[in-house]
Amino acid sequence: MDCILTCDSIHQAMKAEKILLAHEIALRLIPTPRHISSDCGMAIQLHECDVERARELLGKGGVRIERGYGLEESKGEPNA
């Protein structure tokens, strides 16, 4: 898994998890790394290849994605 999506609330993150799992998109609900955001305590980690489909499904489901991060960015390293 190499991408992290952040939501603006725990409720949005849980709704996103439910929608993505219903569409068989592999994910993990993880604590949001503090250097990324302090707004919501949970984030969604998923494969980079699923990001576009996930954004589309979540948009249709009314889930607001705050931002997406690549693996290097989520570790605090610049993405080259």
PDB file of N, CA, C and O in Angstrom:
ATOM      1  N   MET A   1       0.858  -1.173   0.000  1.00  0.00           N
ATOM      2  CA  MET A   1       0.000   0.000   0.000  1.00  0.00           C
ATOM      3  C   MET A   1       0.896   1.224   0.000  1.00  0.00           C
ATOM      4  O   MET A   1       1.836   1.317   0.789  1.00  0.00           O
ATOM      5  N   ASP A   2       0.602   2.159  -0.885  1.00  0.00           N
ATOM      6  CA  ASP A   2       1.524   3.267  -1.005  1.00  0.00           C
ATOM      7  C   ASP A   2       0.897   4.633  -1.141  1.00  0.00           C
ATOM      8  O   ASP A   2       1.529   5.545  -1.676  1.00  0.00           O
ATOM      9  N   CYS A   3      -0.316   4.803  -0.679  1.00  0.00           N
ATOM     10  CA  CYS A   3      -0.946   6.114  -0.727  1.00  0.00           C
ATOM     11  C   CYS A   3      -1.798   6.285   0.523  1.00  0.00           C
ATOM     12  O   CYS A   3      -2.406   5.331   1.008  1.00  0.00           O
ATOM     13  N   ILE A   4      -1.837   7.504   1.037  1.00  0.00           N
ATOM     14  CA  ILE A   4      -2.675   7.818   2.191  1.00  0.00           C
ATOM     15  C   ILE A   4      -3.636   8.931   1.798  1.00  0.00           C
ATOM     16  O   ILE A   4      -3.229   9.964   1.267  1.00  0.00           O
ATOM     17  N   LEU A   5      -4.922   8.702   2.066  1.00  0.00           N
ATOM     18  CA  LEU A   5      -5.948   9.709   1.845  1.00  0.00           C
ATOM     19  C   LEU A   5      -6.426  10.199   3.202  1.00  0.00           C
ATOM     20  O   LEU A   5      -6.727   9.396   4.085  1.00  0.00           O
ATOM     21  N   THR A   6      -6.496  11.507   3.370  1.00  0.00           N
ATOM     22  CA  THR A   6      -6.988  12.055   4.624  1.00  0.00           C
ATOM     23  C   THR A   6      -8.381  12.636   4.426  1.00  0.00           C
ATOM     24  O   THR A   6      -8.711  13.167   3.366  1.00  0.00           O
ATOM     25  N   CYS A   7      -9.182  12.523   5.468  1.00  0.00           N
ATOM     26  CA  CYS A   7     -10.539  13.061   5.485  1.00  0.00           C
ATOM     27  C   CYS A   7     -10.601  14.160   6.537  1.00  0.00           C
ATOM     28  O   CYS A   7      -9.683  14.308   7.343  1.00  0.00           O
ATOM     29  N   ASP A   8     -11.685  14.927   6.528  1.00  0.00           N
ATOM     30  CA  ASP A   8     -11.790  16.012   7.493  1.00  0.00           C
ATOM     31  C   ASP A   8     -12.440  15.607   8.813  1.00  0.00           C
ATOM     32  O   ASP A   8     -12.548  16.425   9.726  1.00  0.00           O
ATOM     33  N   SER A   9     -12.877  14.339   8.921  1.00  0.00           N
ATOM     34  CA  SER A   9     -13.439  13.862  10.186  1.00  0.00           C
ATOM     35  C   SER A   9     -13.370  12.345  10.249  1.00  0.00           C
ATOM     36  O   SER A   9     -13.248  11.672   9.225  1.00  0.00           O
ATOM     37  N   ILE A  10     -13.449  11.822  11.452  1.00  0.00           N
ATOM     38  CA  ILE A  10     -13.443  10.376  11.642  1.00  0.00           C
ATOM     39  C   ILE A  10     -14.667   9.755  10.973  1.00  0.00           C
ATOM     40  O   ILE A  10     -14.597   8.637  10.462  1.00  0.00           O
ATOM     41  N   HIS A  11     -15.777  10.473  10.976  1.00  0.00           N
ATOM     42  CA  HIS A  11     -17.003   9.963  10.351  1.00  0.00           C
ATOM     43  C   HIS A  11     -16.823   9.803   8.844  1.00  0.00           C
ATOM     44  O   HIS A  11     -17.289   8.826   8.257  1.00  0.00           O
ATOM     45  N   GLN A  12     -16.146  10.762   8.224  1.00  0.00           N
ATOM     46  CA  GLN A  12     -15.871  10.677   6.790  1.00  0.00           C
ATOM     47  C   GLN A  12     -14.915   9.519   6.496  1.00  0.00           C
ATOM     48  O   GLN A  12     -15.082   8.818   5.498  1.00  0.00           O
ATOM     49  N   ALA A  13     -13.919   9.315   7.354  1.00  0.00           N
ATOM     50  CA  ALA A  13     -12.967   8.211   7.158  1.00  0.00           C
ATOM     51  C   ALA A  13     -13.683   6.862   7.270  1.00  0.00           C
ATOM     52  O   ALA A  13     -13.426   5.958   6.475  1.00  0.00           O
ATOM     53  N   MET A  14     -14.567   6.724   8.239  1.00  0.00           N
ATOM     54  CA  MET A  14     -15.296   5.469   8.411  1.00  0.00           C
ATOM     55  C   MET A  14     -16.272   5.227   7.263  1.00  0.00           C
ATOM     56  O   MET A  14     -16.447   4.092   6.820  1.00  0.00           O
ATOM     57  N   LYS A  15     -16.902   6.292   6.784  1.00  0.00           N
ATOM     58  CA  LYS A  15     -17.799   6.172   5.629  1.00  0.00           C
ATOM     59  C   LYS A  15     -16.995   5.760   4.397  1.00  0.00           C
ATOM     60  O   LYS A  15     -17.434   4.915   3.617  1.00  0.00           O
ATOM     61  N   ALA A  16     -15.817   6.362   4.226  1.00  0.00           N
ATOM     62  CA  ALA A  16     -14.942   6.009   3.096  1.00  0.00           C
ATOM     63  C   ALA A  16     -14.546   4.540   3.165  1.00  0.00           C
ATOM     64  O   ALA A  16     -14.572   3.841   2.152  1.00  0.00           O
ATOM     65  N   GLU A  17     -14.183   4.072   4.346  1.00  0.00           N
ATOM     66  CA  GLU A  17     -13.815   2.668   4.516  1.00  0.00           C
ATOM     67  C   GLU A  17     -14.959   1.759   4.081  1.00  0.00           C
ATOM     68  O   GLU A  17     -14.738   0.789   3.356  1.00  0.00           O
ATOM     69  N   LYS A  18     -16.156   2.058   4.509  1.00  0.00           N
ATOM     70  CA  LYS A  18     -17.328   1.242   4.178  1.00  0.00           C
ATOM     71  C   LYS A  18     -17.561   1.208   2.664  1.00  0.00           C
ATOM     72  O   LYS A  18     -17.810   0.143   2.100  1.00  0.00           O
ATOM     73  N   ILE A  19     -17.482   2.354   2.014  1.00  0.00           N
ATOM     74  CA  ILE A  19     -17.705   2.438   0.563  1.00  0.00           C
ATOM     75  C   ILE A  19     -16.639   1.655  -0.198  1.00  0.00           C
ATOM     76  O   ILE A  19     -16.958   0.878  -1.097  1.00  0.00           O
ATOM     77  N   LEU A  20     -15.380   1.860   0.159  1.00  0.00           N
ATOM     78  CA  LEU A  20     -14.291   1.212  -0.571  1.00  0.00           C
ATOM     79  C   LEU A  20     -14.290  -0.300  -0.372  1.00  0.00           C
ATOM     80  O   LEU A  20     -14.049  -1.047  -1.320  1.00  0.00           O
ATOM     81  N   LEU A  21     -14.553  -0.753   0.839  1.00  0.00           N
ATOM     82  CA  LEU A  21     -14.618  -2.193   1.080  1.00  0.00           C
ATOM     83  C   LEU A  21     -15.780  -2.824   0.322  1.00  0.00           C
ATOM     84  O   LEU A  21     -15.668  -3.954  -0.153  1.00  0.00           O
ATOM     85  N   ALA A  22     -16.895  -2.103   0.204  1.00  0.00           N
ATOM     86  CA  ALA A  22     -18.044  -2.614  -0.554  1.00  0.00           C
ATOM     87  C   ALA A  22     -17.692  -2.798  -2.027  1.00  0.00           C
ATOM     88  O   ALA A  22     -18.292  -3.625  -2.713  1.00  0.00           O
ATOM     89  N   HIS A  23     -16.716  -2.025  -2.515  1.00  0.00           N
ATOM     90  CA  HIS A  23     -16.274  -2.130  -3.910  1.00  0.00           C
ATOM     91  C   HIS A  23     -14.970  -2.923  -4.033  1.00  0.00           C
ATOM     92  O   HIS A  23     -14.279  -2.865  -5.050  1.00  0.00           O
ATOM     93  N   GLU A  24     -14.657  -3.662  -2.973  1.00  0.00           N
ATOM     94  CA  GLU A  24     -13.504  -4.571  -2.944  1.00  0.00           C
ATOM     95  C   GLU A  24     -12.164  -3.890  -3.208  1.00  0.00           C
ATOM     96  O   GLU A  24     -11.290  -4.449  -3.870  1.00  0.00           O
ATOM     97  N   ILE A  25     -12.019  -2.689  -2.688  1.00  0.00           N
ATOM     98  CA  ILE A  25     -10.744  -1.997  -2.757  1.00  0.00           C
ATOM     99  C   ILE A  25     -10.012  -2.257  -1.444  1.00  0.00           C
ATOM    100  O   ILE A  25     -10.514  -1.929  -0.369  1.00  0.00           O
ATOM    101  N   ALA A  26      -8.812  -2.853  -1.542  1.00  0.00           N
ATOM    102  CA  ALA A  26      -8.025  -3.166  -0.355  1.00  0.00           C
ATOM    103  C   ALA A  26      -7.537  -1.883   0.304  1.00  0.00           C
ATOM    104  O   ALA A  26      -7.035  -0.982  -0.367  1.00  0.00           O
ATOM    105  N   LEU A  27      -7.688  -1.808   1.618  1.00  0.00           N
ATOM    106  CA  LEU A  27      -7.276  -0.614   2.348  1.00  0.00           C
ATOM    107  C   LEU A  27      -7.005  -0.955   3.791  1.00  0.00           C
ATOM    108  O   LEU A  27      -7.345  -2.035   4.276  1.00  0.00           O
ATOM    109  N   ARG A  28      -6.387  -0.012   4.461  1.00  0.00           N
ATOM    110  CA  ARG A  28      -6.225  -0.066   5.917  1.00  0.00           C
ATOM    111  C   ARG A  28      -6.633   1.286   6.465  1.00  0.00           C
ATOM    112  O   ARG A  28      -6.257   2.322   5.917  1.00  0.00           O
ATOM    113  N   LEU A  29      -7.395   1.282   7.533  1.00  0.00           N
ATOM    114  CA  LEU A  29      -7.703   2.505   8.255  1.00  0.00           C
ATOM    115  C   LEU A  29      -6.602   2.662   9.297  1.00  0.00           C
ATOM    116  O   LEU A  29      -6.441   1.804  10.164  1.00  0.00           O
ATOM    117  N   ILE A  30      -5.846   3.749   9.216  1.00  0.00           N
ATOM    118  CA  ILE A  30      -4.672   3.929  10.073  1.00  0.00           C
ATOM    119  C   ILE A  30      -4.750   5.260  10.817  1.00  0.00           C
ATOM    120  O   ILE A  30      -5.474   6.162  10.395  1.00  0.00           O
ATOM    121  N   PRO A  31      -4.015   5.392  11.914  1.00  0.00           N
ATOM    122  CA  PRO A  31      -3.912   6.705  12.557  1.00  0.00           C
ATOM    123  C   PRO A  31      -3.239   7.678  11.588  1.00  0.00           C
ATOM    124  O   PRO A  31      -2.233   7.335  10.966  1.00  0.00           O
ATOM    125  N   THR A  32      -3.775   8.862  11.460  1.00  0.00           N
ATOM    126  CA  THR A  32      -3.177   9.859  10.567  1.00  0.00           C
ATOM    127  C   THR A  32      -1.837  10.299  11.129  1.00  0.00           C
ATOM    128  O   THR A  32      -1.764  10.756  12.270  1.00  0.00           O
ATOM    129  N   PRO A  33      -0.763  10.168  10.335  1.00  0.00           N
ATOM    130  CA  PRO A  33       0.535  10.662  10.814  1.00  0.00           C
ATOM    131  C   PRO A  33       0.434  12.151  11.154  1.00  0.00           C
ATOM    132  O   PRO A  33      -0.097  12.930  10.362  1.00  0.00           O
ATOM    133  N   ARG A  34       0.932  12.547  12.309  1.00  0.00           N
ATOM    134  CA  ARG A  34       0.798  13.927  12.803  1.00  0.00           C
ATOM    135  C   ARG A  34       1.455  14.953  11.883  1.00  0.00           C
ATOM    136  O   ARG A  34       0.998  16.094  11.813  1.00  0.00           O
ATOM    137  N   HIS A  35       2.515  14.571  11.177  1.00  0.00           N
ATOM    138  CA  HIS A  35       3.162  15.537  10.280  1.00  0.00           C
ATOM    139  C   HIS A  35       2.338  15.781   9.017  1.00  0.00           C
ATOM    140  O   HIS A  35       2.632  16.699   8.252  1.00  0.00           O
ATOM    141  N   ILE A  36       1.303  14.956   8.796  1.00  0.00           N
ATOM    142  CA  ILE A  36       0.416  15.149   7.650  1.00  0.00           C
ATOM    143  C   ILE A  36      -0.752  16.043   8.033  1.00  0.00           C
ATOM    144  O   ILE A  36      -1.027  17.036   7.360  1.00  0.00           O
ATOM    145  N   SER A  37      -1.443  15.689   9.124  1.00  0.00           N
ATOM    146  CA  SER A  37      -2.634  16.436   9.510  1.00  0.00           C
ATOM    147  C   SER A  37      -2.987  16.134  10.954  1.00  0.00           C
ATOM    148  O   SER A  37      -2.746  15.034  11.452  1.00  0.00           O
ATOM    149  N   SER A  38      -3.560  17.121  11.616  1.00  0.00           N
ATOM    150  CA  SER A  38      -4.053  16.902  12.977  1.00  0.00           C
ATOM    151  C   SER A  38      -5.567  17.043  13.025  1.00  0.00           C
ATOM    152  O   SER A  38      -6.165  16.995  14.100  1.00  0.00           O
ATOM    153  N   ASP A  39      -6.196  17.220  11.850  1.00  0.00           N
ATOM    154  CA  ASP A  39      -7.648  17.416  11.801  1.00  0.00           C
ATOM    155  C   ASP A  39      -8.427  16.156  12.144  1.00  0.00           C
ATOM    156  O   ASP A  39      -9.375  16.210  12.927  1.00  0.00           O
ATOM    157  N   CYS A  40      -8.046  15.042  11.579  1.00  0.00           N
ATOM    158  CA  CYS A  40      -8.773  13.792  11.781  1.00  0.00           C
ATOM    159  C   CYS A  40      -7.789  12.744  12.257  1.00  0.00           C
ATOM    160  O   CYS A  40      -6.664  12.680  11.761  1.00  0.00           O
ATOM    161  N   GLY A  41      -8.191  11.929  13.203  1.00  0.00           N
ATOM    162  CA  GLY A  41      -7.306  10.937  13.774  1.00  0.00           C
ATOM    163  C   GLY A  41      -7.074   9.714  12.912  1.00  0.00           C
ATOM    164  O   GLY A  41      -6.159   8.937  13.186  1.00  0.00           O
ATOM    165  N   MET A  42      -7.885   9.519  11.867  1.00  0.00           N
ATOM    166  CA  MET A  42      -7.760   8.328  11.034  1.00  0.00           C
ATOM    167  C   MET A  42      -7.584   8.722   9.566  1.00  0.00           C
ATOM    168  O   MET A  42      -8.099   9.744   9.111  1.00  0.00           O
ATOM    169  N   ALA A  43      -6.844   7.883   8.842  1.00  0.00           N
ATOM    170  CA  ALA A  43      -6.626   8.082   7.410  1.00  0.00           C
ATOM    171  C   ALA A  43      -6.789   6.733   6.714  1.00  0.00           C
ATOM    172  O   ALA A  43      -6.830   5.689   7.365  1.00  0.00           O
ATOM    173  N   ILE A  44      -6.881   6.769   5.400  1.00  0.00           N
ATOM    174  CA  ILE A  44      -7.043   5.561   4.605  1.00  0.00           C
ATOM    175  C   ILE A  44      -5.752   5.308   3.844  1.00  0.00           C
ATOM    176  O   ILE A  44      -5.259   6.177   3.126  1.00  0.00           O
ATOM    177  N   GLN A  45      -5.216   4.114   4.009  1.00  0.00           N
ATOM    178  CA  GLN A  45      -4.010   3.719   3.286  1.00  0.00           C
ATOM    179  C   GLN A  45      -4.424   2.691   2.243  1.00  0.00           C
ATOM    180  O   GLN A  45      -5.091   1.708   2.564  1.00  0.00           O
ATOM    181  N   LEU A  46      -4.027   2.921   0.988  1.00  0.00           N
ATOM    182  CA  LEU A  46      -4.386   2.006  -0.087  1.00  0.00           C
ATOM    183  C   LEU A  46      -3.323   2.005  -1.166  1.00  0.00           C
ATOM    184  O   LEU A  46      -2.421   2.842  -1.173  1.00  0.00           O
ATOM    185  N   HIS A  47      -3.441   1.051  -2.076  1.00  0.00           N
ATOM    186  CA  HIS A  47      -2.500   0.954  -3.185  1.00  0.00           C
ATOM    187  C   HIS A  47      -2.675   2.158  -4.112  1.00  0.00           C
ATOM    188  O   HIS A  47      -3.785   2.629  -4.361  1.00  0.00           O
ATOM    189  N   GLU A  48      -1.555   2.627  -4.602  1.00  0.00           N
ATOM    190  CA  GLU A  48      -1.560   3.776  -5.502  1.00  0.00           C
ATOM    191  C   GLU A  48      -2.432   3.514  -6.736  1.00  0.00           C
ATOM    192  O   GLU A  48      -3.079   4.430  -7.245  1.00  0.00           O
ATOM    193  N   CYS A  49      -2.449   2.284  -7.210  1.00  0.00           N
ATOM    194  CA  CYS A  49      -3.221   1.967  -8.410  1.00  0.00           C
ATOM    195  C   CYS A  49      -4.733   2.076  -8.172  1.00  0.00           C
ATOM    196  O   CYS A  49      -5.500   2.124  -9.134  1.00  0.00           O
ATOM    197  N   ASP A  50      -5.167   2.116  -6.919  1.00  0.00           N
ATOM    198  CA  ASP A  50      -6.590   2.220  -6.605  1.00  0.00           C
ATOM    199  C   ASP A  50      -7.049   3.643  -6.297  1.00  0.00           C
ATOM    200  O   ASP A  50      -8.238   3.872  -6.072  1.00  0.00           O
ATOM    201  N   VAL A  51      -6.138   4.584  -6.284  1.00  0.00           N
ATOM    202  CA  VAL A  51      -6.452   5.941  -5.836  1.00  0.00           C
ATOM    203  C   VAL A  51      -7.519   6.616  -6.707  1.00  0.00           C
ATOM    204  O   VAL A  51      -8.489   7.162  -6.183  1.00  0.00           O
ATOM    205  N   GLU A  52      -7.348   6.581  -8.012  1.00  0.00           N
ATOM    206  CA  GLU A  52      -8.315   7.266  -8.888  1.00  0.00           C
ATOM    207  C   GLU A  52      -9.721   6.674  -8.740  1.00  0.00           C
ATOM    208  O   GLU A  52     -10.702   7.409  -8.635  1.00  0.00           O
ATOM    209  N   ARG A  53      -9.807   5.355  -8.731  1.00  0.00           N
ATOM    210  CA  ARG A  53     -11.113   4.701  -8.560  1.00  0.00           C
ATOM    211  C   ARG A  53     -11.700   5.037  -7.188  1.00  0.00           C
ATOM    212  O   ARG A  53     -12.897   5.298  -7.068  1.00  0.00           O
ATOM    213  N   ALA A  54     -10.861   5.028  -6.163  1.00  0.00           N
ATOM    214  CA  ALA A  54     -11.316   5.357  -4.814  1.00  0.00           C
ATOM    215  C   ALA A  54     -11.861   6.782  -4.763  1.00  0.00           C
ATOM    216  O   ALA A  54     -12.930   7.014  -4.200  1.00  0.00           O
ATOM    217  N   ARG A  55     -11.141   7.732  -5.343  1.00  0.00           N
ATOM    218  CA  ARG A  55     -11.610   9.126  -5.351  1.00  0.00           C
ATOM    219  C   ARG A  55     -12.955   9.244  -6.059  1.00  0.00           C
ATOM    220  O   ARG A  55     -13.835   9.975  -5.603  1.00  0.00           O
ATOM    221  N   GLU A  56     -13.117   8.530  -7.167  1.00  0.00           N
ATOM    222  CA  GLU A  56     -14.371   8.564  -7.909  1.00  0.00           C
ATOM    223  C   GLU A  56     -15.513   7.999  -7.057  1.00  0.00           C
ATOM    224  O   GLU A  56     -16.574   8.614  -6.949  1.00  0.00           O
ATOM    225  N   LEU A  57     -15.293   6.842  -6.463  1.00  0.00           N
ATOM    226  CA  LEU A  57     -16.324   6.207  -5.635  1.00  0.00           C
ATOM    227  C   LEU A  57     -16.673   7.065  -4.424  1.00  0.00           C
ATOM    228  O   LEU A  57     -17.844   7.213  -4.074  1.00  0.00           O
ATOM    229  N   LEU A  58     -15.657   7.622  -3.795  1.00  0.00           N
ATOM    230  CA  LEU A  58     -15.905   8.441  -2.615  1.00  0.00           C
ATOM    231  C   LEU A  58     -16.621   9.735  -2.966  1.00  0.00           C
ATOM    232  O   LEU A  58     -17.475  10.200  -2.211  1.00  0.00           O
ATOM    233  N   GLY A  59     -16.278  10.316  -4.105  1.00  0.00           N
ATOM    234  CA  GLY A  59     -16.985  11.511  -4.563  1.00  0.00           C
ATOM    235  C   GLY A  59     -18.460  11.236  -4.778  1.00  0.00           C
ATOM    236  O   GLY A  59     -19.313  12.026  -4.375  1.00  0.00           O
ATOM    237  N   LYS A  60     -18.757  10.116  -5.414  1.00  0.00           N
ATOM    238  CA  LYS A  60     -20.151   9.727  -5.643  1.00  0.00           C
ATOM    239  C   LYS A  60     -20.860   9.429  -4.331  1.00  0.00           C
ATOM    240  O   LYS A  60     -22.069   9.630  -4.213  1.00  0.00           O
ATOM    241  N   GLY A  61     -20.105   8.948  -3.340  1.00  0.00           N
ATOM    242  CA  GLY A  61     -20.685   8.609  -2.043  1.00  0.00           C
ATOM    243  C   GLY A  61     -20.761   9.780  -1.082  1.00  0.00           C
ATOM    244  O   GLY A  61     -21.222   9.627   0.050  1.00  0.00           O
ATOM    245  N   GLY A  62     -20.313  10.953  -1.523  1.00  0.00           N
ATOM    246  CA  GLY A  62     -20.394  12.149  -0.689  1.00  0.00           C
ATOM    247  C   GLY A  62     -19.309  12.261   0.366  1.00  0.00           C
ATOM    248  O   GLY A  62     -19.463  13.003   1.336  1.00  0.00           O
ATOM    249  N   VAL A  63     -18.211  11.532   0.189  1.00  0.00           N
ATOM    250  CA  VAL A  63     -17.103  11.601   1.148  1.00  0.00           C
ATOM    251  C   VAL A  63     -16.112  12.655   0.677  1.00  0.00           C
ATOM    252  O   VAL A  63     -15.691  12.654  -0.480  1.00  0.00           O
ATOM    253  N   ARG A  64     -15.750  13.543   1.575  1.00  0.00           N
ATOM    254  CA  ARG A  64     -14.796  14.604   1.260  1.00  0.00           C
ATOM    255  C   ARG A  64     -13.374  14.135   1.591  1.00  0.00           C
ATOM    256  O   ARG A  64     -13.047  13.890   2.752  1.00  0.00           O
ATOM    257  N   ILE A  65     -12.546  14.015   0.567  1.00  0.00           N
ATOM    258  CA  ILE A  65     -11.140  13.680   0.767  1.00  0.00           C
ATOM    259  C   ILE A  65     -10.380  14.995   0.871  1.00  0.00           C
ATOM    260  O   ILE A  65     -10.442  15.846  -0.017  1.00  0.00           O
ATOM    261  N   GLU A  66      -9.670  15.135   1.970  1.00  0.00           N
ATOM    262  CA  GLU A  66      -8.920  16.355   2.211  1.00  0.00           C
ATOM    263  C   GLU A  66      -7.704  16.435   1.290  1.00  0.00           C
ATOM    264  O   GLU A  66      -7.482  17.441   0.617  1.00  0.00           O
ATOM    265  N   ARG A  67      -6.919  15.351   1.276  1.00  0.00           N
ATOM    266  CA  ARG A  67      -5.708  15.332   0.457  1.00  0.00           C
ATOM    267  C   ARG A  67      -5.201  13.910   0.314  1.00  0.00           C
ATOM    268  O   ARG A  67      -5.505  13.051   1.141  1.00  0.00           O
ATOM    269  N   GLY A  68      -4.425  13.657  -0.737  1.00  0.00           N
ATOM    270  CA  GLY A  68      -3.777  12.370  -0.941  1.00  0.00           C
ATOM    271  C   GLY A  68      -2.273  12.542  -0.832  1.00  0.00           C
ATOM    272  O   GLY A  68      -1.724  13.561  -1.250  1.00  0.00           O
ATOM    273  N   TYR A  69      -1.610  11.540  -0.269  1.00  0.00           N
ATOM    274  CA  TYR A  69      -0.164  11.575  -0.076  1.00  0.00           C
ATOM    275  C   TYR A  69       0.455  10.310  -0.616  1.00  0.00           C
ATOM    276  O   TYR A  69      -0.085   9.221  -0.422  1.00  0.00           O
ATOM    277  N   GLY A  70       1.586  10.438  -1.294  1.00  0.00           N
ATOM    278  CA  GLY A  70       2.359   9.278  -1.711  1.00  0.00           C
ATOM    279  C   GLY A  70       3.124   8.731  -0.519  1.00  0.00           C
ATOM    280  O   GLY A  70       3.214   9.395   0.513  1.00  0.00           O
ATOM    281  N   LEU A  71       3.663   7.557  -0.640  1.00  0.00           N
ATOM    282  CA  LEU A  71       4.360   6.910   0.469  1.00  0.00           C
ATOM    283  C   LEU A  71       5.499   7.773   1.005  1.00  0.00           C
ATOM    284  O   LEU A  71       5.629   7.916   2.221  1.00  0.00           O
ATOM    285  N   GLU A  72       6.323   8.349   0.139  1.00  0.00           N
ATOM    286  CA  GLU A  72       7.438   9.162   0.598  1.00  0.00           C
ATOM    287  C   GLU A  72       6.962  10.405   1.344  1.00  0.00           C
ATOM    288  O   GLU A  72       7.542  10.785   2.362  1.00  0.00           O
ATOM    289  N   GLU A  73       5.895  11.044   0.830  1.00  0.00           N
ATOM    290  CA  GLU A  73       5.354  12.222   1.487  1.00  0.00           C
ATOM    291  C   GLU A  73       4.807  11.860   2.868  1.00  0.00           C
ATOM    292  O   GLU A  73       4.968  12.621   3.823  1.00  0.00           O
ATOM    293  N   SER A  74       4.159  10.695   2.971  1.00  0.00           N
ATOM    294  CA  SER A  74       3.561  10.309   4.241  1.00  0.00           C
ATOM    295  C   SER A  74       4.627  10.018   5.306  1.00  0.00           C
ATOM    296  O   SER A  74       4.328  10.030   6.500  1.00  0.00           O
ATOM    297  N   LYS A  75       5.861   9.760   4.880  1.00  0.00           N
ATOM    298  CA  LYS A  75       6.960   9.540   5.820  1.00  0.00           C
ATOM    299  C   LYS A  75       7.714  10.830   6.102  1.00  0.00           C
ATOM    300  O   LYS A  75       8.711  10.822   6.824  1.00  0.00           O
ATOM    301  N   GLY A  76       7.250  11.930   5.542  1.00  0.00           N
ATOM    302  CA  GLY A  76       7.893  13.207   5.755  1.00  0.00           C
ATOM    303  C   GLY A  76       9.036  13.486   4.811  1.00  0.00           C
ATOM    304  O   GLY A  76       9.790  14.435   5.023  1.00  0.00           O
ATOM    305  N   GLU A  77       9.186  12.678   3.768  1.00  0.00           N
ATOM    306  CA  GLU A  77      10.255  12.876   2.794  1.00  0.00           C
ATOM    307  C   GLU A  77       9.667  13.513   1.537  1.00  0.00           C
ATOM    308  O   GLU A  77       8.547  13.177   1.154  1.00  0.00           O
ATOM    309  N   PRO A  78      10.378  14.404   0.900  1.00  0.00           N
ATOM    310  CA  PRO A  78       9.874  15.009  -0.328  1.00  0.00           C
ATOM    311  C   PRO A  78       9.700  13.973  -1.435  1.00  0.00           C
ATOM    312  O   PRO A  78      10.502  13.048  -1.560  1.00  0.00           O
ATOM    313  N   ASN A  79       8.679  14.128  -2.211  1.00  0.00           N
ATOM    314  CA  ASN A  79       8.410  13.231  -3.337  1.00  0.00           C
ATOM    315  C   ASN A  79       9.138  13.781  -4.554  1.00  0.00           C
ATOM    316  O   ASN A  79       8.793  14.861  -5.035  1.00  0.00           O
ATOM    317  N   ALA A  80      10.119  13.078  -5.056  1.00  0.00           N
ATOM    318  CA  ALA A  80      10.923  13.561  -6.195  1.00  0.00           C
ATOM    319  C   ALA A  80      10.179  13.409  -7.499  1.00  0.00           C
ATOM    320  O   ALA A  80      10.703  13.763  -8.555  1.00  0.00           O
TER     321      ALA A  80
END
